[in-house]
Structure formats: C-alpha cells, structure tokens
Amino acid sequence: MAKLTGKVAVVTASSRGIGRAVAKRLSLEGAAVTVNYISSPEKAEAVVQEIITQGGRAIAVQGSVANQADVLRLFDETEQQLGAIDIVVNVAGISVFKPHVELTDDDFDKIFAVNARGAMYMLQAAAKRIQDGGRIVQFSTGGTVMPVPMGGIYAASKAAGERFAFALAKELGSRQVTVNVISPGVTDTDGLIMPQEAVDQLIQQTPLGRLGQPEDIADVVAFLVSDDAHWVTGQNIQANGGIL
C-alpha cells in the first residue's frame, strides 16, 4: 500500500515547478491533493488531470497565500471536496534579486506579502485545520544560511517563514503534528531568475555537480509527510546537493 493512502494534502503553488512535482509525488503515494494556483488555471487543471489519469484524486483551487480570505477558502474547499486535511505543504514564494542599494519599498512589500505574511496565514490555517498526527512543511531557501549576492531580501523574507514554522513545531507537538522546513538549493524551474553567472558558480560549488530538479525536492517532501518521519520535527532540511 502507498504510504499516504487515505490522506488529504494541500500543496500551494502547485500548478508548475517544485509545487507541481510535490503534488504529483504525494498523489503517487496515495494522497488526495488540492492543487493551488494564482493565475494559471489551465496549468493547474493539467496537473489535476495527470493525477486523475494515474488513478488519484485532485482538485484545483485558485488563491494567493498573501490573501487571508483566499487561504481560508483553500482550506474550506479542500475539506468540502476531499475531506479532513492531513498534510499541508506551503511551496508558494516569490523572489527578487538585485543589489541591496537598489531595493525599493515596493520590492519589500511585494516579497514580504507572499513569503512572510503568506507563510503566517498558511501556518495559522494549517494549525487550526490539520488533523492530529498531521504533517506541515514550509518551504524556505538555502540562502538563509548561505548568503547569495543580491539575494538578501529574498532570504530575509523566507527566514520569517522558518521562524514561524519552528515555533509552530513546539506548539503542535502535543497533537503529534510535525512541522518542518525544507530549503531547496538551486533548482531548475521556470522560477529560477538568478543571473546565469551566479547559477554557474553555485553549480560549481555543489558536490553533486548539477542543478536540482523539482523531483529531487518532491522526494524529500514525500519523506517528511510520511509516517517514516514521525520523529522529525522543527528541522530545516537542506535539499541542495551538498552545497552547504
């Protein structure tokens, strides 16, 4: 039997990239999955159809994690259509890479709205709605521990989500709910907007000698949300090919 049979999972930003890979992997493990998206209904529906074709259950729900009403609707629709929620994976995030001296108030407001406030909303909703014994995974970045030129504001916003998650792990332990952070290294998706020079340099510094693939990250998430990881909580898993 698949490890997640009978479970219900919410995966944000799952119409493409890492989120898509996570949604598909959790489905292959037996979970019913809510595919969340902001502005690509066709892509989200394509993921849903892939999952259904493979014998799984899935729905698509539009909404931004930066909007609390959207977050609550995401959880409501999941419960109404798929059942009580066992797994929440918050992949959603946006990035800005530019020299610190060029950062603007608009940059700050935009990135912190999704990466920090969005993490707060998602983790709040997860804490209230997840089943006892559930699994929560918050996405971050290796940039919070390994500084990257022009990546300061992105790392700072993601660090907020980490701190929320670590505190929540302490708060939910009595319910046997685990809360972990996963920090991907440089991953080959259409969201990779770092300058090519920086990407090449990071590849050279990575012992495994390549960019990460979305499926690499999905494999780690699948472990963290399974019963095999019942003794792992409050941790930041660096899924980065050994660069740190």
Rosetta silent file (secondary structure, phi, psi, omega in degrees, C-alpha in Angstrom):
SEQUENCE: MAKLTGKVAVVTASSRGIGRAVAKRLSLEGAAVTVNYISSPEKAEAVVQEIITQGGRAIAVQGSVANQADVLRLFDETEQQLGAIDIVVNVAGISVFKPHVELTDDDFDKIFAVNARGAMYMLQAAAKRIQDGGRIVQFSTGGTVMPVPMGGIYAASKAAGERFAFALAKELGSRQVTVNVISPGVTDTDGLIMPQEAVDQLIQQTPLGRLGQPEDIADVVAFLVSDDAHWVTGQNIQANGGIL
SCORE:     score description
SCORE:     0.000 S_00000001
   1 L     0.000  140.779  178.049    0.000    0.000    0.000 S_00000001
   2 L   -63.656  149.881 -171.446    1.211    3.515   -0.787 S_00000001
   3 L   -66.777  -23.761 -175.660    2.451    5.415    2.252 S_00000001
   4 L  -113.076   19.991  179.835   -0.125    8.212    2.065 S_00000001
   5 L   -57.160  129.430  179.483   -3.231    6.233    1.186 S_00000001
   6 L    88.192   -6.647 -179.784   -6.309    7.902    2.655 S_00000001
   7 L   -87.724  155.297  176.198   -4.525   11.193    3.385 S_00000001
   8 E  -119.973  128.977 -175.222   -5.585   14.618    2.115 S_00000001
   9 E  -124.049  141.699  170.301   -2.921   17.158    1.166 S_00000001
  10 E  -109.182  126.434  178.895   -2.907   20.861    0.333 S_00000001
  11 E  -126.523  114.558 -179.866    0.043   21.979   -1.809 S_00000001
  12 L   -78.815  158.069  177.802    0.374   25.674   -2.610 S_00000001
  13 L    50.494   47.033 -171.510    1.844   26.975   -5.870 S_00000001
  14 L  -109.850   19.951  174.936    1.446   23.520   -7.378 S_00000001
  15 L   -85.207  -10.279 -178.548    0.473   24.285  -10.963 S_00000001
  16 L  -159.850  172.285  172.357    4.147   24.295  -12.000 S_00000001
  17 H    58.253 -140.895 -177.301    7.730   23.808  -10.877 S_00000001
  18 H   -63.342  -41.256 -179.771    8.524   22.282   -7.499 S_00000001
  19 H   -59.174  -41.606  177.501    4.924   22.526   -6.307 S_00000001
  20 H   -60.597  -45.863 -179.734    3.717   20.519   -9.298 S_00000001
  21 H   -62.664  -38.105  178.679    6.315   17.825   -8.627 S_00000001
  22 H   -65.817  -47.007 -179.569    5.281   17.684   -4.970 S_00000001
  23 H   -58.426  -45.161 -178.920    1.579   17.390   -5.789 S_00000001
  24 H   -66.363  -39.377 -179.458    2.205   14.572   -8.266 S_00000001
  25 H   -67.551  -41.845  179.629    4.537   12.701   -5.892 S_00000001
  26 H   -65.751  -34.999  175.850    2.107   12.877   -2.974 S_00000001
  27 H   -64.055  -43.644  178.537   -0.626   11.599   -5.250 S_00000001
  28 H   -60.669  -26.999  177.542    1.537    8.671   -6.326 S_00000001
  29 L   -85.075    0.859  173.341    1.921    7.871   -2.617 S_00000001
  30 L   108.871   -4.223 -177.501   -1.875    7.713   -2.312 S_00000001
  31 L   -79.972  146.541  165.927   -2.874   11.186   -1.100 S_00000001
  32 E   -82.651  137.373 -168.203   -5.788   13.194   -2.464 S_00000001
  33 E  -128.296  134.879  168.087   -4.326   16.577   -3.407 S_00000001
  34 E   -93.601  120.751  178.503   -5.500   20.153   -3.711 S_00000001
  35 E   -93.826  111.100 -179.050   -3.544   21.881   -6.466 S_00000001
  36 E   -95.535  143.671  178.399   -3.336   25.575   -5.634 S_00000001
  37 E  -149.303  165.003  176.501   -2.583   28.263   -8.206 S_00000001
  38 L  -104.781  -53.537 -169.906   -2.837   32.035   -8.631 S_00000001
  39 L  -137.168   16.928 -178.242   -3.175   32.815  -12.320 S_00000001
  40 L  -128.053   69.944 -177.940   -2.715   29.640  -14.383 S_00000001
  41 H   -59.988  -34.500 -179.929   -5.990   27.677  -14.320 S_00000001
  42 H   -64.987  -42.869  179.280   -5.007   25.710  -17.427 S_00000001
  43 H   -66.361  -41.254  179.410   -1.741   24.557  -15.858 S_00000001
  44 H   -63.402  -43.811 -179.883   -3.455   23.686  -12.589 S_00000001
  45 H   -65.556  -32.056  177.181   -6.153   21.705  -14.369 S_00000001
  46 H   -64.718  -39.676  177.130   -3.469   19.878  -16.339 S_00000001
  47 H   -64.827  -44.800  178.404   -1.863   18.746  -13.073 S_00000001
  48 H   -57.361  -45.289 -178.428   -5.255   17.643  -11.748 S_00000001
  49 H   -66.491  -36.965  175.622   -5.915   15.626  -14.912 S_00000001
  50 H   -59.480  -44.605 -179.164   -2.466   13.992  -14.723 S_00000001
  51 H   -64.936  -44.959 -179.619   -3.233   12.898  -11.177 S_00000001
  52 H   -63.931  -41.356  179.023   -6.706   11.625  -12.061 S_00000001
  53 H   -59.590  -32.712  179.530   -5.354    9.759  -15.094 S_00000001
  54 L   -86.206    8.124  175.655   -2.936    7.965  -12.772 S_00000001
  55 L    94.074    8.197 -178.190   -5.819    6.903  -10.560 S_00000001
  56 L   -96.705 -177.871  176.787   -5.609    9.635   -7.950 S_00000001
  57 L  -118.963  136.650 -179.468   -7.959   12.302   -6.603 S_00000001
  58 E  -160.540  152.282  171.901   -7.301   16.014   -7.016 S_00000001
  59 E  -134.754  160.556  175.393   -8.956   19.399   -7.277 S_00000001
  60 E  -112.619  134.435  178.910   -7.665   22.829   -8.299 S_00000001
  61 E  -133.385  123.160  178.939   -8.282   25.887   -6.112 S_00000001
  62 E   -79.466  147.090  174.555   -7.265   29.417   -7.062 S_00000001
  63 L   159.362  151.642  177.422   -5.905   31.787   -4.442 S_00000001
  64 L  -101.909  134.848  177.501   -2.927   33.746   -3.148 S_00000001
  65 L   -65.029  -18.841  179.919   -1.326   32.854    0.168 S_00000001
  66 L   -78.147   -6.876 -179.919   -0.897   36.601    0.732 S_00000001
  67 L  -112.807  114.623 -174.193   -4.686   36.955    0.949 S_00000001
  68 H   -62.083  -37.274  178.616   -6.165   35.534    4.143 S_00000001
  69 H   -62.801  -39.057  177.311   -9.612   35.078    2.610 S_00000001
  70 H   -63.962  -41.244 -179.772   -8.065   33.048   -0.214 S_00000001
  71 H   -62.803  -45.231  179.973   -6.203   30.884    2.280 S_00000001
  72 H   -64.064  -38.976  177.487   -9.351   30.148    4.261 S_00000001
  73 H   -65.651  -36.452  177.283  -11.244   29.316    1.056 S_00000001
  74 H   -58.439  -45.066  179.605   -8.398   26.973    0.039 S_00000001
  75 H   -71.539  -40.827  179.209   -8.850   25.004    3.247 S_00000001
  76 H   -59.026  -49.718 -176.625  -12.661   25.168    3.070 S_00000001
  77 H   -66.740  -34.570  176.681  -12.820   23.800   -0.472 S_00000001
  78 H   -62.740  -48.275 -179.312  -10.332   21.069    0.321 S_00000001
  79 H   -63.632  -40.356 -177.995  -12.356   19.869    3.290 S_00000001
  80 H   -67.904  -37.131 -173.671  -15.630   20.076    1.375 S_00000001
  81 H   -99.723  -28.062 -175.836  -14.408   18.195   -1.694 S_00000001
  82 L  -116.945  -26.705 -179.578  -11.657   15.882   -0.433 S_00000001
  83 L   119.498 -175.437 -178.408  -12.119   15.565    3.333 S_00000001
  84 L   -60.389  143.945 -171.198  -10.256   16.424    6.524 S_00000001
  85 E   -90.681  130.603  179.792   -6.722   17.692    5.927 S_00000001
  86 E  -109.248  -25.168 -171.480   -3.687   15.646    6.958 S_00000001
  87 E  -137.944  132.743  173.737   -0.847   17.356    5.064 S_00000001
  88 E  -129.684  123.519  178.931   -0.066   20.996    4.266 S_00000001
  89 E  -122.763  111.884 -178.058    2.912   21.911    2.073 S_00000001
  90 E   -97.375   92.826 -179.969    3.479   25.636    1.571 S_00000001
  91 L   -85.679  -25.326 -169.763    5.639   25.919   -1.524 S_00000001
  92 L   -52.634  135.928  176.809    4.454   29.405   -2.521 S_00000001
  93 L  -175.407  153.812  174.425    7.077   32.102   -2.757 S_00000001
  94 L  -128.249  158.498 -175.490    8.369   34.884   -4.965 S_00000001
  95 L  -130.371  151.026  172.303   11.894   36.197   -5.387 S_00000001
  96 L  -134.976  124.564  177.405   13.661   39.458   -6.103 S_00000001
  97 L  -121.356  109.901  176.293   17.371   39.500   -6.859 S_00000001
  98 L  -159.499  159.283  179.108   19.006   42.901   -7.067 S_00000001
  99 L   -55.062  144.294 -176.647   21.766   44.831   -5.277 S_00000001
 100 H   -56.300  -37.973 -176.651   20.763   45.891   -1.789 S_00000001
 101 H   -70.174  -11.820  179.814   21.224   49.573   -2.592 S_00000001
 102 H  -100.641   -2.392 -178.418   18.626   49.290   -5.369 S_00000001
 103 L   -67.177  144.874 -177.814   15.860   47.725   -3.266 S_00000001
 104 L  -120.291  168.602  174.657   12.632   49.717   -3.012 S_00000001
 105 H   -59.756  -38.166  178.878    9.631   49.858   -0.718 S_00000001
 106 H   -63.041  -41.315  176.544    7.635   48.143   -3.468 S_00000001
 107 H   -58.140  -47.950 -178.139   10.153   45.281   -3.575 S_00000001
 108 H   -60.886  -50.444 -176.939    9.875   44.854    0.183 S_00000001
 109 H   -61.422  -41.894 -177.195    6.091   44.983    0.276 S_00000001
 110 H   -65.417  -48.466 -173.328    5.702   42.571   -2.640 S_00000001
 111 H   -77.407  -35.802  179.072    8.078   39.877   -1.453 S_00000001
 112 H   -73.604  -26.780  177.723    7.231   40.001    2.247 S_00000001
 113 H   -60.191  -42.259 -178.489    3.495   39.867    1.465 S_00000001
 114 H   -85.589  -52.157 -169.845    3.896   36.391   -0.058 S_00000001
 115 H   -76.862  -30.872 -178.663    6.937   34.919    1.659 S_00000001
 116 H  -104.037  -59.653  179.625    6.376   36.199    5.206 S_00000001
 117 H   -64.504  -38.600  177.575    2.717   37.164    5.619 S_00000001
 118 H   -61.533  -39.981  176.572    1.674   34.310    3.334 S_00000001
 119 H   -63.558  -41.420  178.191    3.617   31.857    5.469 S_00000001
 120 H   -59.536  -48.270 -179.478    1.924   33.246    8.578 S_00000001
 121 H   -61.480  -46.356 -177.410   -1.544   32.814    7.056 S_00000001
 122 H   -64.381  -42.413 -178.888   -0.848   29.305    5.761 S_00000001
 123 H   -71.124  -33.974  174.688    0.658   28.077    9.012 S_00000001
 124 H   -61.945  -49.503 -179.133   -2.162   29.610   11.045 S_00000001
 125 H   -63.184  -41.665  179.195   -4.774   27.871    8.911 S_00000001
 126 H   -61.330  -43.669 -178.466   -2.842   24.617    8.964 S_00000001
 127 H   -61.207  -35.933 -177.900   -2.547   24.699   12.751 S_00000001
 128 H   -80.598  -30.356 -167.854   -6.309   25.167   13.119 S_00000001
 129 H  -110.518  -15.068 -175.032   -7.497   22.724   10.464 S_00000001
 130 E   -75.018  147.154  177.529   -4.978   19.882   10.250 S_00000001
 131 E   -67.782  151.523  171.485   -5.801   16.508   11.755 S_00000001
 132 E   -56.540  139.984 -177.352   -3.942   15.290   14.838 S_00000001
 133 E    82.094    8.901 -177.334   -0.831   13.446   13.680 S_00000001
 134 E   -76.432  179.649 -175.984   -0.656   15.628   10.564 S_00000001
 135 E  -131.777  130.297  177.246    2.336   16.933    8.659 S_00000001
 136 E  -124.044  132.519  177.344    3.224   20.531    7.787 S_00000001
 137 E  -128.920  122.193  177.481    6.119   21.529    5.518 S_00000001
 138 E  -105.103  129.072  178.854    7.128   25.160    4.995 S_00000001
 139 E   -83.762  140.146  174.893    9.436   25.976    2.081 S_00000001
 140 L  -133.446 -146.375 -178.612   12.452   28.216    2.595 S_00000001
 141 L  -151.420  148.381  174.167   15.818   28.646    0.871 S_00000001
 142 H   -62.655  -15.256  179.580   19.446   27.780    1.474 S_00000001
 143 H   -66.011  -13.542  177.580   20.034   31.497    1.181 S_00000001
 144 H   -75.714  -17.588  177.872   19.046   31.961    4.821 S_00000001
 145 L  -118.421  -19.231  176.871   22.267   30.231    5.884 S_00000001
 146 L  -123.274  100.338 -175.944   24.493   30.778    2.841 S_00000001
 147 L   -57.482  137.208  177.981   24.421   34.426    1.710 S_00000001
 148 L  -119.976  129.420  178.466   23.955   34.939   -2.028 S_00000001
 149 L   -53.132  134.478  179.128   24.824   38.257   -3.682 S_00000001
 150 L    70.827    6.271 -178.572   21.678   40.228   -4.479 S_00000001
 151 L  -107.964   14.852 -174.190   19.577   37.671   -2.596 S_00000001
 152 H   -62.511  -45.250 -175.992   19.316   39.416    0.759 S_00000001
 153 H   -70.152  -34.492  176.653   15.680   40.458    0.636 S_00000001
 154 H   -64.521  -47.325 -179.531   14.553   37.032   -0.595 S_00000001
 155 H   -63.327  -40.691 -179.476   16.464   35.270    2.169 S_00000001
 156 H   -62.512  -42.643 -179.510   15.170   37.684    4.802 S_00000001
 157 H   -67.197  -38.006  179.236   11.552   37.115    3.782 S_00000001
 158 H   -71.322  -30.809  177.815   11.996   33.345    3.765 S_00000001
 159 H   -61.389  -32.505  177.322   13.670   33.430    7.175 S_00000001
 160 H   -61.188  -44.505  178.057   10.402   34.739    8.606 S_00000001
 161 H   -61.595  -37.923  176.864    8.603   31.602    7.414 S_00000001
 162 H   -59.213  -48.202 -177.436   11.286   29.444    9.006 S_00000001
 163 H   -63.847  -40.985  175.956   10.840   31.098   12.389 S_00000001
 164 H   -57.557  -45.888 -176.441    7.055   30.746   12.213 S_00000001
 165 H   -64.951  -42.969 -178.295    7.461   27.043   11.416 S_00000001
 166 H   -64.642  -39.997  177.118    9.960   26.334   14.184 S_00000001
 167 H   -65.699  -40.956 -178.323    7.729   27.974   16.797 S_00000001
 168 H   -65.746  -32.628  176.965    4.696   26.097   15.477 S_00000001
 169 H   -58.567  -38.709  177.601    6.543   22.790   15.784 S_00000001
 170 H   -69.216  -38.263 -175.335    6.765   23.425   19.535 S_00000001
 171 H   -72.562  -30.743 -174.408    3.114   24.473   19.728 S_00000001
 172 H  -102.009    0.171 -177.589    1.687   21.460   17.878 S_00000001
 173 H   -58.113  -35.177 -178.312    3.895   18.711   19.284 S_00000001
 174 H   -66.265  -18.968  177.283    1.290   17.653   21.824 S_00000001
 175 H   -95.896    6.219 -178.078   -1.027   16.804   18.918 S_00000001
 176 L    61.714   27.469  173.388    1.698   14.709   17.239 S_00000001
 177 L   -92.843  126.684  177.281    1.722   17.166   14.330 S_00000001
 178 E   -97.083  144.716  179.084    5.173   17.628   12.835 S_00000001
 179 E  -131.988  117.431 -178.605    6.270   20.935   11.322 S_00000001
 180 E  -131.335  161.725  176.837    9.429   21.078    9.231 S_00000001
 181 E  -112.684  140.035  170.926   11.166   23.408    6.810 S_00000001
 182 E  -120.189  132.807 -177.487   12.715   22.336    3.527 S_00000001
 183 E  -119.310   97.123  177.825   15.308   24.557    1.889 S_00000001
 184 E   -66.862  150.202  167.664   15.988   23.682   -1.746 S_00000001
 185 L   -83.062 -160.162  179.801   19.264   24.600   -3.352 S_00000001
 186 L   -64.621  121.022 -173.538   19.377   25.975   -6.885 S_00000001
 187 E  -123.087  137.959 -173.890   16.588   24.128   -8.693 S_00000001
 188 L   -79.582   88.964  176.389   15.897   24.011  -12.424 S_00000001
 189 L  -135.433  171.099  177.990   12.440   25.594  -12.777 S_00000001
 190 L   -73.298   -5.915  175.627   10.965   28.493  -14.737 S_00000001
 191 L   -89.886    0.007  179.821   11.071   30.466  -11.490 S_00000001
 192 L   -78.678  104.576 -174.499   14.863   30.445  -11.421 S_00000001
 193 L  -116.385   14.399  176.860   15.663   34.098  -12.127 S_00000001
 194 L   -67.441  150.090  173.830   19.176   34.375  -10.724 S_00000001
 195 L   -55.629  143.403 -175.798   21.832   35.747  -13.073 S_00000001
 196 H   -59.260  -35.717  178.133   23.428   32.923  -15.082 S_00000001
 197 H   -59.239  -42.270 -179.925   26.866   33.723  -13.650 S_00000001
 198 H   -67.254  -39.986  178.062   25.530   33.145  -10.144 S_00000001
 199 H   -61.760  -47.439 -179.835   23.833   29.901  -11.189 S_00000001
 200 H   -59.832  -40.687 -179.641   27.039   28.601  -12.804 S_00000001
 201 H   -64.827  -41.101  179.321   29.037   29.458   -9.715 S_00000001
 202 H   -67.028  -36.905  175.891   26.607   27.634   -7.441 S_00000001
 203 H   -61.176  -42.807  179.637   26.710   24.535   -9.664 S_00000001
 204 H   -63.167  -29.629 -178.578   30.497   24.538   -9.397 S_00000001
 205 H   -86.028   -7.601 -176.351   30.219   24.713   -5.610 S_00000001
 206 L   -90.291  119.762 -177.856   27.742   21.816   -5.437 S_00000001
 207 L   -53.872  -35.512 -179.609   29.423   18.455   -4.724 S_00000001
 208 L   -81.722   -4.601  165.151   26.875   16.584   -6.857 S_00000001
 209 L    69.371   30.568  178.918   27.697   18.939   -9.733 S_00000001
 210 L  -158.132  168.968  168.880   24.310   19.858  -11.147 S_00000001
 211 L   -71.492  149.439  170.660   21.166   21.886  -10.646 S_00000001
 212 E   -70.939  155.426  174.869   18.486   20.306   -8.521 S_00000001
 213 L  -110.961  151.810  179.648   15.361   19.037  -10.227 S_00000001
 214 H   -52.367  -36.561 -179.389   11.829   19.529   -8.885 S_00000001
 215 H   -66.107  -29.741  175.883   11.543   15.788   -8.364 S_00000001
 216 H   -59.483  -42.035 -178.278   14.613   15.851   -6.096 S_00000001
 217 H   -73.633  -40.464  179.977   12.761   18.177   -3.754 S_00000001
 218 H   -60.130  -35.616  178.072    9.471   16.283   -4.028 S_00000001
 219 H   -59.971  -41.756 -178.848   11.234   13.103   -2.877 S_00000001
 220 H   -70.034  -41.005  177.426   12.302   14.803    0.365 S_00000001
 221 H   -60.307  -43.429 -179.476    8.831   16.259    0.942 S_00000001
 222 H   -57.669  -37.467  175.715    7.305   12.803    0.452 S_00000001
 223 H   -67.089  -47.868 -175.213    9.508   11.521    3.263 S_00000001
 224 H   -61.892  -29.676 -178.139    8.738   14.424    5.609 S_00000001
 225 L   -94.627    1.901 -179.516    4.966   13.956    5.284 S_00000001
 226 L   -92.081  169.237  176.033    5.066   10.179    5.697 S_00000001
 227 H   -65.290  -22.685  179.011    4.864    8.119    8.875 S_00000001
 228 H   -60.880  -24.390 -177.169    8.564    7.371    8.410 S_00000001
 229 H  -101.347   26.118 -175.850    9.293   10.947    9.545 S_00000001
 230 L   -63.558  -19.899 -177.450    7.212   10.795   12.726 S_00000001
 231 L  -103.957   12.700 -179.619   10.298   11.605   14.847 S_00000001
 232 L  -114.739  113.554  176.124   11.413   14.576   12.726 S_00000001
 233 L  -152.930  152.389 -178.945   10.008   17.990   13.635 S_00000001
 234 L    68.981   26.931 -176.253   11.267   21.551   13.957 S_00000001
 235 L  -114.331  153.865  173.443   14.032   20.864   11.439 S_00000001
 236 E  -111.431  106.995 -176.820   15.327   22.658    8.352 S_00000001
 237 E   -89.872  116.913 -179.257   16.190   20.046    5.730 S_00000001
 238 E   -87.613   99.220  179.549   18.742   21.388    3.246 S_00000001
 239 E   -96.605   84.433 -165.536   17.883   19.672   -0.041 S_00000001
 240 L  -141.850   13.760  179.662   20.731   21.156   -2.045 S_00000001
 241 L    70.327   14.114  174.745   23.113   18.540   -3.408 S_00000001
 242 L    91.295   13.510 -176.739   25.596   19.194   -0.619 S_00000001
 243 L   -67.334  -23.632  176.994   26.441   22.834   -1.319 S_00000001
 244 L  -103.451    0.000    0.000   26.255   23.602    2.426 S_00000001
